[in-house]
Amino acid sequence: EAYWGMGRYQDALNAVQSGIAKGVTDKNTAEMALGFAYVGLKNYAQAAKAFGTADGNDTAQVIGRLWSVYARSH
């Protein structure tokens, strides 16, 4: 989040991907962070894919779907 907040989207993407590779306990949060990094890089197809993987509780699914719609609209 720090990298993304500073506009360092490639660094954010690298950090999130590294974290996912190590294993995460909250897949939805990790995929959302991945999607945000892709949005920052203007890679909307990958962002939509990341956001679309949200599952489990209803809130994560709704938020993921909304961001996926945003990413696909670009």
mmCIF file of the N, C-alpha and C atoms, coordinates in Angstrom:
data_MODEL
# 
_entry.id   MODEL 
# 
loop_
_atom_site.group_PDB 
_atom_site.id 
_atom_site.type_symbol 
_atom_site.label_atom_id 
_atom_site.label_alt_id 
_atom_site.label_comp_id 
_atom_site.label_asym_id 
_atom_site.label_entity_id 
_atom_site.label_seq_id 
_atom_site.pdbx_PDB_ins_code 
_atom_site.Cartn_x 
_atom_site.Cartn_y 
_atom_site.Cartn_z 
_atom_site.occupancy 
_atom_site.B_iso_or_equiv 
_atom_site.pdbx_formal_charge 
_atom_site.auth_seq_id 
_atom_site.auth_comp_id 
_atom_site.auth_asym_id 
_atom_site.auth_atom_id 
_atom_site.pdbx_PDB_model_num 
ATOM 1   N N  . GLU A 1 1  ? 0.820   -1.198  0.000   1.00 0.00 ? 1  GLU A N  1 
ATOM 2   C CA . GLU A 1 1  ? 0.000   0.000   0.000   1.00 0.00 ? 1  GLU A CA 1 
ATOM 3   C C  . GLU A 1 1  ? 0.858   1.253   0.000   1.00 0.00 ? 1  GLU A C  1 
ATOM 4   N N  . ALA A 1 2  ? 1.993   1.206   0.671   1.00 0.00 ? 2  ALA A N  1 
ATOM 5   C CA . ALA A 1 2  ? 2.865   2.374   0.709   1.00 0.00 ? 2  ALA A CA 1 
ATOM 6   C C  . ALA A 1 2  ? 3.377   2.706   -0.687  1.00 0.00 ? 2  ALA A C  1 
ATOM 7   N N  . TYR A 1 3  ? 3.834   1.700   -1.417  1.00 0.00 ? 3  TYR A N  1 
ATOM 8   C CA . TYR A 1 3  ? 4.318   1.940   -2.778  1.00 0.00 ? 3  TYR A CA 1 
ATOM 9   C C  . TYR A 1 3  ? 3.204   2.488   -3.660  1.00 0.00 ? 3  TYR A C  1 
ATOM 10  N N  . TRP A 1 4  ? 2.041   1.895   -3.563  1.00 0.00 ? 4  TRP A N  1 
ATOM 11  C CA . TRP A 1 4  ? 0.918   2.325   -4.386  1.00 0.00 ? 4  TRP A CA 1 
ATOM 12  C C  . TRP A 1 4  ? 0.552   3.772   -4.062  1.00 0.00 ? 4  TRP A C  1 
ATOM 13  N N  . GLY A 1 5  ? 0.549   4.107   -2.787  1.00 0.00 ? 5  GLY A N  1 
ATOM 14  C CA . GLY A 1 5  ? 0.225   5.467   -2.355  1.00 0.00 ? 5  GLY A CA 1 
ATOM 15  C C  . GLY A 1 5  ? 1.221   6.500   -2.829  1.00 0.00 ? 5  GLY A C  1 
ATOM 16  N N  . MET A 1 6  ? 2.459   6.086   -3.081  1.00 0.00 ? 6  MET A N  1 
ATOM 17  C CA . MET A 1 6  ? 3.492   6.994   -3.577  1.00 0.00 ? 6  MET A CA 1 
ATOM 18  C C  . MET A 1 6  ? 3.542   7.018   -5.104  1.00 0.00 ? 6  MET A C  1 
ATOM 19  N N  . GLY A 1 7  ? 2.649   6.262   -5.738  1.00 0.00 ? 7  GLY A N  1 
ATOM 20  C CA . GLY A 1 7  ? 2.646   6.219   -7.196  1.00 0.00 ? 7  GLY A CA 1 
ATOM 21  C C  . GLY A 1 7  ? 3.695   5.293   -7.777  1.00 0.00 ? 7  GLY A C  1 
ATOM 22  N N  . ARG A 1 8  ? 4.291   4.468   -6.940  1.00 0.00 ? 8  ARG A N  1 
ATOM 23  C CA . ARG A 1 8  ? 5.318   3.517   -7.396  1.00 0.00 ? 8  ARG A CA 1 
ATOM 24  C C  . ARG A 1 8  ? 4.637   2.170   -7.656  1.00 0.00 ? 8  ARG A C  1 
ATOM 25  N N  . TYR A 1 9  ? 3.878   2.143   -8.752  1.00 0.00 ? 9  TYR A N  1 
ATOM 26  C CA . TYR A 1 9  ? 3.005   1.013   -9.018  1.00 0.00 ? 9  TYR A CA 1 
ATOM 27  C C  . TYR A 1 9  ? 3.762   -0.267  -9.355  1.00 0.00 ? 9  TYR A C  1 
ATOM 28  N N  . GLN A 1 10 ? 4.866   -0.161  -10.074 1.00 0.00 ? 10 GLN A N  1 
ATOM 29  C CA . GLN A 1 10 ? 5.637   -1.369  -10.386 1.00 0.00 ? 10 GLN A CA 1 
ATOM 30  C C  . GLN A 1 10 ? 6.219   -1.969  -9.108  1.00 0.00 ? 10 GLN A C  1 
ATOM 31  N N  . ASP A 1 11 ? 6.707   -1.117  -8.211  1.00 0.00 ? 11 ASP A N  1 
ATOM 32  C CA . ASP A 1 11 ? 7.217   -1.621  -6.932  1.00 0.00 ? 11 ASP A CA 1 
ATOM 33  C C  . ASP A 1 11 ? 6.091   -2.262  -6.122  1.00 0.00 ? 11 ASP A C  1 
ATOM 34  N N  . ALA A 1 12 ? 4.910   -1.661  -6.168  1.00 0.00 ? 12 ALA A N  1 
ATOM 35  C CA . ALA A 1 12 ? 3.757   -2.227  -5.469  1.00 0.00 ? 12 ALA A CA 1 
ATOM 36  C C  . ALA A 1 12 ? 3.415   -3.592  -6.043  1.00 0.00 ? 12 ALA A C  1 
ATOM 37  N N  . LEU A 1 13 ? 3.400   -3.695  -7.367  1.00 0.00 ? 13 LEU A N  1 
ATOM 38  C CA . LEU A 1 13 ? 3.100   -4.969  -8.013  1.00 0.00 ? 13 LEU A CA 1 
ATOM 39  C C  . LEU A 1 13 ? 4.124   -6.027  -7.614  1.00 0.00 ? 13 LEU A C  1 
ATOM 40  N N  . ASN A 1 14 ? 5.392   -5.676  -7.659  1.00 0.00 ? 14 ASN A N  1 
ATOM 41  C CA . ASN A 1 14 ? 6.444   -6.629  -7.285  1.00 0.00 ? 14 ASN A CA 1 
ATOM 42  C C  . ASN A 1 14 ? 6.293   -7.094  -5.841  1.00 0.00 ? 14 ASN A C  1 
ATOM 43  N N  . ALA A 1 15 ? 5.995   -6.166  -4.948  1.00 0.00 ? 15 ALA A N  1 
ATOM 44  C CA . ALA A 1 15 ? 5.850   -6.513  -3.532  1.00 0.00 ? 15 ALA A CA 1 
ATOM 45  C C  . ALA A 1 15 ? 4.650   -7.433  -3.308  1.00 0.00 ? 15 ALA A C  1 
ATOM 46  N N  . VAL A 1 16 ? 3.540   -7.137  -3.948  1.00 0.00 ? 16 VAL A N  1 
ATOM 47  C CA . VAL A 1 16 ? 2.338   -7.963  -3.780  1.00 0.00 ? 16 VAL A CA 1 
ATOM 48  C C  . VAL A 1 16 ? 2.574   -9.350  -4.360  1.00 0.00 ? 16 VAL A C  1 
ATOM 49  N N  . GLN A 1 17 ? 3.157   -9.415  -5.547  1.00 0.00 ? 17 GLN A N  1 
ATOM 50  C CA . GLN A 1 17 ? 3.423   -10.719 -6.157  1.00 0.00 ? 17 GLN A CA 1 
ATOM 51  C C  . GLN A 1 17 ? 4.374   -11.542 -5.305  1.00 0.00 ? 17 GLN A C  1 
ATOM 52  N N  . SER A 1 18 ? 5.369   -10.904 -4.726  1.00 0.00 ? 18 SER A N  1 
ATOM 53  C CA . SER A 1 18 ? 6.305   -11.592 -3.841  1.00 0.00 ? 18 SER A CA 1 
ATOM 54  C C  . SER A 1 18 ? 5.588   -12.137 -2.613  1.00 0.00 ? 18 SER A C  1 
ATOM 55  N N  . GLY A 1 19 ? 4.713   -11.331 -2.044  1.00 0.00 ? 19 GLY A N  1 
ATOM 56  C CA . GLY A 1 19 ? 3.949   -11.771 -0.884  1.00 0.00 ? 19 GLY A CA 1 
ATOM 57  C C  . GLY A 1 19 ? 3.029   -12.932 -1.206  1.00 0.00 ? 19 GLY A C  1 
ATOM 58  N N  . ILE A 1 20 ? 2.369   -12.875 -2.344  1.00 0.00 ? 20 ILE A N  1 
ATOM 59  C CA . ILE A 1 20 ? 1.477   -13.960 -2.747  1.00 0.00 ? 20 ILE A CA 1 
ATOM 60  C C  . ILE A 1 20 ? 2.270   -15.245 -2.952  1.00 0.00 ? 20 ILE A C  1 
ATOM 61  N N  . ALA A 1 21 ? 3.443   -15.127 -3.555  1.00 0.00 ? 21 ALA A N  1 
ATOM 62  C CA . ALA A 1 21 ? 4.289   -16.301 -3.790  1.00 0.00 ? 21 ALA A CA 1 
ATOM 63  C C  . ALA A 1 21 ? 4.717   -16.967 -2.482  1.00 0.00 ? 21 ALA A C  1 
ATOM 64  N N  . LYS A 1 22 ? 4.899   -16.178 -1.437  1.00 0.00 ? 22 LYS A N  1 
ATOM 65  C CA . LYS A 1 22 ? 5.295   -16.714 -0.132  1.00 0.00 ? 22 LYS A CA 1 
ATOM 66  C C  . LYS A 1 22 ? 4.130   -17.376 0.586   1.00 0.00 ? 22 LYS A C  1 
ATOM 67  N N  . GLY A 1 23 ? 2.915   -17.013 0.189   1.00 0.00 ? 23 GLY A N  1 
ATOM 68  C CA . GLY A 1 23 ? 1.724   -17.556 0.830   1.00 0.00 ? 23 GLY A CA 1 
ATOM 69  C C  . GLY A 1 23 ? 1.026   -16.493 1.641   1.00 0.00 ? 23 GLY A C  1 
ATOM 70  N N  . VAL A 1 24 ? -0.282  -16.442 1.499   1.00 0.00 ? 24 VAL A N  1 
ATOM 71  C CA . VAL A 1 24 ? -1.072  -15.451 2.211   1.00 0.00 ? 24 VAL A CA 1 
ATOM 72  C C  . VAL A 1 24 ? -2.209  -16.131 2.953   1.00 0.00 ? 24 VAL A C  1 
ATOM 73  N N  . THR A 1 25 ? -2.649  -15.512 4.034   1.00 0.00 ? 25 THR A N  1 
ATOM 74  C CA . THR A 1 25 ? -3.788  -16.047 4.784   1.00 0.00 ? 25 THR A CA 1 
ATOM 75  C C  . THR A 1 25 ? -5.094  -15.412 4.322   1.00 0.00 ? 25 THR A C  1 
ATOM 76  N N  . ASP A 1 26 ? -5.015  -14.226 3.721   1.00 0.00 ? 26 ASP A N  1 
ATOM 77  C CA . ASP A 1 26 ? -6.207  -13.537 3.243   1.00 0.00 ? 26 ASP A CA 1 
ATOM 78  C C  . ASP A 1 26 ? -6.068  -13.312 1.740   1.00 0.00 ? 26 ASP A C  1 
ATOM 79  N N  . LYS A 1 27 ? -6.502  -14.290 0.976   1.00 0.00 ? 27 LYS A N  1 
ATOM 80  C CA . LYS A 1 27 ? -6.366  -14.249 -0.483  1.00 0.00 ? 27 LYS A CA 1 
ATOM 81  C C  . LYS A 1 27 ? -7.099  -13.057 -1.086  1.00 0.00 ? 27 LYS A C  1 
ATOM 82  N N  . ASN A 1 28 ? -8.273  -12.733 -0.569  1.00 0.00 ? 28 ASN A N  1 
ATOM 83  C CA . ASN A 1 28 ? -9.042  -11.619 -1.127  1.00 0.00 ? 28 ASN A CA 1 
ATOM 84  C C  . ASN A 1 28 ? -8.299  -10.292 -1.013  1.00 0.00 ? 28 ASN A C  1 
ATOM 85  N N  . THR A 1 29 ? -7.723  -10.028 0.129   1.00 0.00 ? 29 THR A N  1 
ATOM 86  C CA . THR A 1 29 ? -6.978  -8.784  0.324   1.00 0.00 ? 29 THR A CA 1 
ATOM 87  C C  . THR A 1 29 ? -5.769  -8.737  -0.601  1.00 0.00 ? 29 THR A C  1 
ATOM 88  N N  . ALA A 1 30 ? -5.088  -9.856  -0.736  1.00 0.00 ? 30 ALA A N  1 
ATOM 89  C CA . ALA A 1 30 ? -3.917  -9.916  -1.615  1.00 0.00 ? 30 ALA A CA 1 
ATOM 90  C C  . ALA A 1 30 ? -4.309  -9.667  -3.067  1.00 0.00 ? 30 ALA A C  1 
ATOM 91  N N  . GLU A 1 31 ? -5.387  -10.277 -3.520  1.00 0.00 ? 31 GLU A N  1 
ATOM 92  C CA . GLU A 1 31 ? -5.828  -10.098 -4.901  1.00 0.00 ? 31 GLU A CA 1 
ATOM 93  C C  . GLU A 1 31 ? -6.317  -8.673  -5.149  1.00 0.00 ? 31 GLU A C  1 
ATOM 94  N N  . MET A 1 32 ? -6.957  -8.068  -4.156  1.00 0.00 ? 32 MET A N  1 
ATOM 95  C CA . MET A 1 32 ? -7.380  -6.679  -4.293  1.00 0.00 ? 32 MET A CA 1 
ATOM 96  C C  . MET A 1 32 ? -6.155  -5.767  -4.426  1.00 0.00 ? 32 MET A C  1 
ATOM 97  N N  . ALA A 1 33 ? -5.136  -5.991  -3.604  1.00 0.00 ? 33 ALA A N  1 
ATOM 98  C CA . ALA A 1 33 ? -3.912  -5.192  -3.687  1.00 0.00 ? 33 ALA A CA 1 
ATOM 99  C C  . ALA A 1 33 ? -3.249  -5.379  -5.048  1.00 0.00 ? 33 ALA A C  1 
ATOM 100 N N  . LEU A 1 34 ? -3.272  -6.606  -5.542  1.00 0.00 ? 34 LEU A N  1 
ATOM 101 C CA . LEU A 1 34 ? -2.717  -6.882  -6.867  1.00 0.00 ? 34 LEU A CA 1 
ATOM 102 C C  . LEU A 1 34 ? -3.493  -6.108  -7.928  1.00 0.00 ? 34 LEU A C  1 
ATOM 103 N N  . GLY A 1 35 ? -4.803  -6.119  -7.823  1.00 0.00 ? 35 GLY A N  1 
ATOM 104 C CA . GLY A 1 35 ? -5.628  -5.372  -8.769  1.00 0.00 ? 35 GLY A CA 1 
ATOM 105 C C  . GLY A 1 35 ? -5.352  -3.881  -8.736  1.00 0.00 ? 35 GLY A C  1 
ATOM 106 N N  . PHE A 1 36 ? -5.196  -3.322  -7.541  1.00 0.00 ? 36 PHE A N  1 
ATOM 107 C CA . PHE A 1 36 ? -4.899  -1.891  -7.433  1.00 0.00 ? 36 PHE A CA 1 
ATOM 108 C C  . PHE A 1 36 ? -3.560  -1.556  -8.084  1.00 0.00 ? 36 PHE A C  1 
ATOM 109 N N  . ALA A 1 37 ? -2.572  -2.409  -7.905  1.00 0.00 ? 37 ALA A N  1 
ATOM 110 C CA . ALA A 1 37 ? -1.265  -2.181  -8.534  1.00 0.00 ? 37 ALA A CA 1 
ATOM 111 C C  . ALA A 1 37 ? -1.409  -2.199  -10.059 1.00 0.00 ? 37 ALA A C  1 
ATOM 112 N N  . TYR A 1 38 ? -2.174  -3.150  -10.577 1.00 0.00 ? 38 TYR A N  1 
ATOM 113 C CA . TYR A 1 38 ? -2.389  -3.210  -12.020 1.00 0.00 ? 38 TYR A CA 1 
ATOM 114 C C  . TYR A 1 38 ? -3.151  -1.985  -12.533 1.00 0.00 ? 38 TYR A C  1 
ATOM 115 N N  . VAL A 1 39 ? -4.128  -1.497  -11.778 1.00 0.00 ? 39 VAL A N  1 
ATOM 116 C CA . VAL A 1 39 ? -4.836  -0.281  -12.181 1.00 0.00 ? 39 VAL A CA 1 
ATOM 117 C C  . VAL A 1 39 ? -3.849  0.881   -12.272 1.00 0.00 ? 39 VAL A C  1 
ATOM 118 N N  . GLY A 1 40 ? -2.974  0.989   -11.282 1.00 0.00 ? 40 GLY A N  1 
ATOM 119 C CA . GLY A 1 40 ? -1.968  2.057   -11.303 1.00 0.00 ? 40 GLY A CA 1 
ATOM 120 C C  . GLY A 1 40 ? -1.072  1.982   -12.522 1.00 0.00 ? 40 GLY A C  1 
ATOM 121 N N  . LEU A 1 41 ? -0.795  0.764   -12.972 1.00 0.00 ? 41 LEU A N  1 
ATOM 122 C CA . LEU A 1 41 ? 0.038   0.566   -14.164 1.00 0.00 ? 41 LEU A CA 1 
ATOM 123 C C  . LEU A 1 41 ? -0.779  0.650   -15.454 1.00 0.00 ? 41 LEU A C  1 
ATOM 124 N N  . LYS A 1 42 ? -2.071  0.889   -15.315 1.00 0.00 ? 42 LYS A N  1 
ATOM 125 C CA . LYS A 1 42 ? -2.998  0.964   -16.443 1.00 0.00 ? 42 LYS A CA 1 
ATOM 126 C C  . LYS A 1 42 ? -3.093  -0.354  -17.206 1.00 0.00 ? 42 LYS A C  1 
ATOM 127 N N  . ASN A 1 43 ? -2.857  -1.451  -16.493 1.00 0.00 ? 43 ASN A N  1 
ATOM 128 C CA . ASN A 1 43 ? -3.018  -2.786  -17.060 1.00 0.00 ? 43 ASN A CA 1 
ATOM 129 C C  . ASN A 1 43 ? -4.383  -3.288  -16.590 1.00 0.00 ? 43 ASN A C  1 
ATOM 130 N N  . TYR A 1 44 ? -5.418  -2.783  -17.246 1.00 0.00 ? 44 TYR A N  1 
ATOM 131 C CA . TYR A 1 44 ? -6.778  -3.009  -16.783 1.00 0.00 ? 44 TYR A CA 1 
ATOM 132 C C  . TYR A 1 44 ? -7.248  -4.451  -16.962 1.00 0.00 ? 44 TYR A C  1 
ATOM 133 N N  . ALA A 1 45 ? -6.741  -5.149  -17.961 1.00 0.00 ? 45 ALA A N  1 
ATOM 134 C CA . ALA A 1 45 ? -7.139  -6.548  -18.155 1.00 0.00 ? 45 ALA A CA 1 
ATOM 135 C C  . ALA A 1 45 ? -6.669  -7.397  -16.983 1.00 0.00 ? 45 ALA A C  1 
ATOM 136 N N  . GLN A 1 46 ? -5.442  -7.211  -16.565 1.00 0.00 ? 46 GLN A N  1 
ATOM 137 C CA . GLN A 1 46 ? -4.913  -7.960  -15.420 1.00 0.00 ? 46 GLN A CA 1 
ATOM 138 C C  . GLN A 1 46 ? -5.600  -7.525  -14.133 1.00 0.00 ? 46 GLN A C  1 
ATOM 139 N N  . ALA A 1 47 ? -5.917  -6.240  -14.026 1.00 0.00 ? 47 ALA A N  1 
ATOM 140 C CA . ALA A 1 47 ? -6.618  -5.745  -12.840 1.00 0.00 ? 47 ALA A CA 1 
ATOM 141 C C  . ALA A 1 47 ? -7.982  -6.406  -12.728 1.00 0.00 ? 47 ALA A C  1 
ATOM 142 N N  . ALA A 1 48 ? -8.720  -6.456  -13.837 1.00 0.00 ? 48 ALA A N  1 
ATOM 143 C CA . ALA A 1 48 ? -10.043 -7.082  -13.822 1.00 0.00 ? 48 ALA A CA 1 
ATOM 144 C C  . ALA A 1 48 ? -9.941  -8.548  -13.428 1.00 0.00 ? 48 ALA A C  1 
ATOM 145 N N  . LYS A 1 49 ? -8.913  -9.211  -13.917 1.00 0.00 ? 49 LYS A N  1 
ATOM 146 C CA . LYS A 1 49 ? -8.702  -10.623 -13.572 1.00 0.00 ? 49 LYS A CA 1 
ATOM 147 C C  . LYS A 1 49 ? -8.441  -10.780 -12.071 1.00 0.00 ? 49 LYS A C  1 
ATOM 148 N N  . ALA A 1 50 ? -7.592  -9.927  -11.524 1.00 0.00 ? 50 ALA A N  1 
ATOM 149 C CA . ALA A 1 50 ? -7.279  -9.997  -10.089 1.00 0.00 ? 50 ALA A CA 1 
ATOM 150 C C  . ALA A 1 50 ? -8.513  -9.704  -9.248  1.00 0.00 ? 50 ALA A C  1 
ATOM 151 N N  . PHE A 1 51 ? -9.226  -8.655  -9.591  1.00 0.00 ? 51 PHE A N  1 
ATOM 152 C CA . PHE A 1 51 ? -10.424 -8.297  -8.831  1.00 0.00 ? 51 PHE A CA 1 
ATOM 153 C C  . PHE A 1 51 ? -11.501 -9.370  -8.932  1.00 0.00 ? 51 PHE A C  1 
ATOM 154 N N  . GLY A 1 52 ? -11.559 -10.049 -10.058 1.00 0.00 ? 52 GLY A N  1 
ATOM 155 C CA . GLY A 1 52 ? -12.575 -11.069 -10.280 1.00 0.00 ? 52 GLY A CA 1 
ATOM 156 C C  . GLY A 1 52 ? -12.379 -12.343 -9.489  1.00 0.00 ? 52 GLY A C  1 
ATOM 157 N N  . THR A 1 53 ? -11.243 -12.485 -8.824  1.00 0.00 ? 53 THR A N  1 
ATOM 158 C CA . THR A 1 53 ? -10.978 -13.712 -8.066  1.00 0.00 ? 53 THR A CA 1 
ATOM 159 C C  . THR A 1 53 ? -11.497 -13.655 -6.637  1.00 0.00 ? 53 THR A C  1 
ATOM 160 N N  . ALA A 1 54 ? -12.040 -12.535 -6.229  1.00 0.00 ? 54 ALA A N  1 
ATOM 161 C CA . ALA A 1 54 ? -12.554 -12.407 -4.856  1.00 0.00 ? 54 ALA A CA 1 
ATOM 162 C C  . ALA A 1 54 ? -13.648 -13.439 -4.621  1.00 0.00 ? 54 ALA A C  1 
ATOM 163 N N  . ASP A 1 55 ? -13.525 -14.143 -3.524  1.00 0.00 ? 55 ASP A N  1 
ATOM 164 C CA . ASP A 1 55 ? -14.540 -15.135 -3.183  1.00 0.00 ? 55 ASP A CA 1 
ATOM 165 C C  . ASP A 1 55 ? -14.716 -15.176 -1.674  1.00 0.00 ? 55 ASP A C  1 
ATOM 166 N N  . GLY A 1 56 ? -15.526 -16.063 -1.222  1.00 0.00 ? 56 GLY A N  1 
ATOM 167 C CA . GLY A 1 56 ? -15.728 -16.190 0.215   1.00 0.00 ? 56 GLY A CA 1 
ATOM 168 C C  . GLY A 1 56 ? -16.900 -15.359 0.681   1.00 0.00 ? 56 GLY A C  1 
ATOM 169 N N  . ASN A 1 57 ? -16.617 -14.330 1.472   1.00 0.00 ? 57 ASN A N  1 
ATOM 170 C CA . ASN A 1 57 ? -17.722 -13.547 2.030   1.00 0.00 ? 57 ASN A CA 1 
ATOM 171 C C  . ASN A 1 57 ? -18.321 -12.601 0.994   1.00 0.00 ? 57 ASN A C  1 
ATOM 172 N N  . ASP A 1 58 ? -19.536 -12.227 1.207   1.00 0.00 ? 58 ASP A N  1 
ATOM 173 C CA . ASP A 1 58 ? -20.266 -11.404 0.245   1.00 0.00 ? 58 ASP A CA 1 
ATOM 174 C C  . ASP A 1 58 ? -19.620 -10.043 0.014   1.00 0.00 ? 58 ASP A C  1 
ATOM 175 N N  . THR A 1 59 ? -19.070 -9.426  1.041   1.00 0.00 ? 59 THR A N  1 
ATOM 176 C CA . THR A 1 59 ? -18.468 -8.099  0.907   1.00 0.00 ? 59 THR A CA 1 
ATOM 177 C C  . THR A 1 59 ? -17.289 -8.141  -0.056  1.00 0.00 ? 59 THR A C  1 
ATOM 178 N N  . ALA A 1 60 ? -16.413 -9.125  0.084   1.00 0.00 ? 60 ALA A N  1 
ATOM 179 C CA . ALA A 1 60 ? -15.257 -9.240  -0.802  1.00 0.00 ? 60 ALA A CA 1 
ATOM 180 C C  . ALA A 1 60 ? -15.696 -9.449  -2.242  1.00 0.00 ? 60 ALA A C  1 
ATOM 181 N N  . GLN A 1 61 ? -16.723 -10.255 -2.445  1.00 0.00 ? 61 GLN A N  1 
ATOM 182 C CA . GLN A 1 61 ? -17.217 -10.499 -3.804  1.00 0.00 ? 61 GLN A CA 1 
ATOM 183 C C  . GLN A 1 61 ? -17.776 -9.224  -4.424  1.00 0.00 ? 61 GLN A C  1 
ATOM 184 N N  . VAL A 1 62 ? -18.561 -8.484  -3.678  1.00 0.00 ? 62 VAL A N  1 
ATOM 185 C CA . VAL A 1 62 ? -19.168 -7.255  -4.206  1.00 0.00 ? 62 VAL A CA 1 
ATOM 186 C C  . VAL A 1 62 ? -18.090 -6.234  -4.540  1.00 0.00 ? 62 VAL A C  1 
ATOM 187 N N  . ILE A 1 63 ? -17.161 -6.014  -3.642  1.00 0.00 ? 63 ILE A N  1 
ATOM 188 C CA . ILE A 1 63 ? -16.095 -5.039  -3.881  1.00 0.00 ? 63 ILE A CA 1 
ATOM 189 C C  . ILE A 1 63 ? -15.246 -5.473  -5.066  1.00 0.00 ? 63 ILE A C  1 
ATOM 190 N N  . GLY A 1 64 ? -14.889 -6.746  -5.104  1.00 0.00 ? 64 GLY A N  1 
ATOM 191 C CA . GLY A 1 64 ? -14.107 -7.258  -6.231  1.00 0.00 ? 64 GLY A CA 1 
ATOM 192 C C  . GLY A 1 64 ? -14.822 -7.082  -7.554  1.00 0.00 ? 64 GLY A C  1 
ATOM 193 N N  . ARG A 1 65 ? -16.098 -7.366  -7.576  1.00 0.00 ? 65 ARG A N  1 
ATOM 194 C CA . ARG A 1 65 ? -16.871 -7.215  -8.822  1.00 0.00 ? 65 ARG A CA 1 
ATOM 195 C C  . ARG A 1 65 ? -16.970 -5.756  -9.244  1.00 0.00 ? 65 ARG A C  1 
ATOM 196 N N  . LEU A 1 66 ? -17.164 -4.866  -8.295  1.00 0.00 ? 66 LEU A N  1 
ATOM 197 C CA . LEU A 1 66 ? -17.248 -3.442  -8.633  1.00 0.00 ? 66 LEU A CA 1 
ATOM 198 C C  . LEU A 1 66 ? -15.921 -2.941  -9.229  1.00 0.00 ? 66 LEU A C  1 
ATOM 199 N N  . TRP A 1 67 ? -14.817 -3.292  -8.616  1.00 0.00 ? 67 TRP A N  1 
ATOM 200 C CA . TRP A 1 67 ? -13.524 -2.880  -9.143  1.00 0.00 ? 67 TRP A CA 1 
ATOM 201 C C  . TRP A 1 67 ? -13.257 -3.557  -10.486 1.00 0.00 ? 67 TRP A C  1 
ATOM 202 N N  . SER A 1 68 ? -13.721 -4.779  -10.656 1.00 0.00 ? 68 SER A N  1 
ATOM 203 C CA . SER A 1 68 ? -13.556 -5.463  -11.931 1.00 0.00 ? 68 SER A CA 1 
ATOM 204 C C  . SER A 1 68 ? -14.307 -4.727  -13.033 1.00 0.00 ? 68 SER A C  1 
ATOM 205 N N  . VAL A 1 69 ? -15.509 -4.266  -12.737 1.00 0.00 ? 69 VAL A N  1 
ATOM 206 C CA . VAL A 1 69 ? -16.276 -3.483  -13.713 1.00 0.00 ? 69 VAL A CA 1 
ATOM 207 C C  . VAL A 1 69 ? -15.514 -2.200  -14.053 1.00 0.00 ? 69 VAL A C  1 
ATOM 208 N N  . TYR A 1 70 ? -14.990 -1.539  -13.051 1.00 0.00 ? 70 TYR A N  1 
ATOM 209 C CA . TYR A 1 70 ? -14.207 -0.314  -13.292 1.00 0.00 ? 70 TYR A CA 1 
ATOM 210 C C  . TYR A 1 70 ? -13.030 -0.605  -14.219 1.00 0.00 ? 70 TYR A C  1 
ATOM 211 N N  . ALA A 1 71 ? -12.291 -1.671  -13.912 1.00 0.00 ? 71 ALA A N  1 
ATOM 212 C CA . ALA A 1 71 ? -11.104 -1.998  -14.710 1.00 0.00 ? 71 ALA A CA 1 
ATOM 213 C C  . ALA A 1 71 ? -11.474 -2.347  -16.146 1.00 0.00 ? 71 ALA A C  1 
ATOM 214 N N  . ARG A 1 72 ? -12.567 -3.063  -16.324 1.00 0.00 ? 72 ARG A N  1 
ATOM 215 C CA . ARG A 1 72 ? -12.973 -3.447  -17.684 1.00 0.00 ? 72 ARG A CA 1 
ATOM 216 C C  . ARG A 1 72 ? -13.520 -2.271  -18.477 1.00 0.00 ? 72 ARG A C  1 
ATOM 217 N N  . SER A 1 73 ? -13.902 -1.199  -17.808 1.00 0.00 ? 73 SER A N  1 
ATOM 218 C CA . SER A 1 73 ? -14.464 -0.041  -18.521 1.00 0.00 ? 73 SER A CA 1 
ATOM 219 C C  . SER A 1 73 ? -13.389 0.858   -19.116 1.00 0.00 ? 73 SER A C  1 
ATOM 220 N N  . HIS A 1 74 ? -12.141 0.554   -18.867 1.00 0.00 ? 74 HIS A N  1 
ATOM 221 C CA . HIS A 1 74 ? -11.037 1.374   -19.400 1.00 0.00 ? 74 HIS A CA 1 
ATOM 222 C C  . HIS A 1 74 ? -10.393 0.733   -20.591 1.00 0.00 ? 74 HIS A C  1 
# 
